[in-house]
Amino acid sequence: MDPADYLPTDPEPCLRLDDQLCFALYAATNAVVRSYRPLLLELGLTYPQYLVMMALWEKEDLSVGDLGARLDLPVSGITPVLDRLDRAGLLDRRRGTPDRRVVLVALTDAGRALEEQAAKAQHQVRCQTLLTPDALANLRDELQDLVRVMAHDAA
């Protein structure tokens, strides 16, 4: 596909806020995160902490680097989140073997136990979207495709 095939034919700038993909994504993200906020508060998690926990529920014993890559965050951005989750007793960090420079992250029993409650919160937010399961899956797939295209273009 040639990206030029997708360029608007209208040479006039269309800088109306409501016409912008970036604003629609921004507003949708804010709406979803606002829906999660009170539910996660009951679990003692912030939204970034929830994302880390989901990655660890999916696959434990991730290195900090792999966890950052999975969440598309730099290590410097994920470390404060890990610090707070560690202090809350939800995860442990240990040095890897044989490479002691690698820090591995694993859930504690308390961290694992939180998954069931978090699944209920996720279900509530999913219901709030009023999207059918197929529509939700299609939207998610389209957004993931967009991320792949944009990441490829950035590289």
Number of C-alpha atoms within 10 A of each C-alpha: 5 6 7 8 8 8 9 10 8 7 7 7 7 11 8 8 10 10 10 12 10 11 13 13 12 11 12 12 12 12 12 14 16 13 18 20 15 14 20 19 11 12 15 13 19 18 15 14 18 19 15 19 25 16 16 20 15 8 12 17 17 18 18 20 18 16 22 19 12 13 15 11 14 13 14 11 11 19 14 12 16 21 14 14 22 18 10 13 14 19 22 18 17 13 13 14 10 7 8 10 9 15 18 20 23 21 21 13 11 12 19 16 12 15 17 10 14 20 12 12 20 16 11 14 17 17 12 11 12 10 12 11 11 9 11 14 12 12 13 12 12 12 13 12 12 12 12 12 12 11 10 9 9 7 6
